[in-house]
Amino acid sequence: MRRVLILGGTAEARALAARLTGVHVVSSLAGRVSDPRLPAGEVHIGGFGGAEGLAAWLREHRIDRLVDATHPFAERMSASAAHASRLTGVPLLALRRPGWDEEDGDDWRRVPSLPDAAAALPDGARAFLTTGRRSLPVFAARTGVWFLARSVDPPEPPVPPHVHVLLARGPYTVDGERALIREHRLDVLVTKDSGGAMTRAKLTAAREAGLPVVMVDRPALPEGVAAAADVAAAAAWAQG
């Protein structure tokens, strides 16, 4: 029986694990979330020890196909997957949901990185920060900005001096995002171009409220890695 390793704790990774039939599926989670949503089938939690460690794991477990379904901004893991694929010859496919498209009425300021996003915020801003808890140290030096930072788990220091941390897990609703904007008097949204419907509501609420959006562009895939934009295409590749 073909053996498939799926990297990532994304909704797409879980959907792919549930969809695959006639193959042995192992899903790998990084273990960075305290209470992750577990996919169907066998689960591996924790790292592999870099690209060489992943390559050794692929060989040891006789993996036939590798799917990188990590978050679009999990740049290091994607690089390790590409390197491990080259070392072992195990075919690799990246499952990446499309990024968001700007709509009429949006006011997006695209930036290439999180440090650029921090620099783009004006002094005195009240920012809705939705880039994940591991990004907070990047904004720690912004003393003149107040942040509402949303994350699944509590962040570790350093964090911005003026920050209120909201612990929450998506999906989120437009009504809920509107209420946060009003309650905290937010005037700018900072987010990554993660794509997908689970967290899109904040963009709708920002557009309605006239808030500018500092949008961090996603990194490119490693050179030579093929990609699928949806679960159906990835499942056909893994099973075919």
Secondary structure by P-SEA (a helix, b strand, c coil): cbbbbbbcccaaaaaaaaacccbbbbbbbcccccccccccccccccccccaaaaaaaaaaacccbbbccccccaaaaaaaaaaaaaacccbbbbbcccccccccccbbbbbccaaaaaaaccccccccccccccccccccccccbbbbcccccccccccccbbbbbbbbccccaaaaaaaaaaacccbbbbccccccccaaaaaaaaaaccccbbbbbbbccccbbbbccaaaaaaaaac
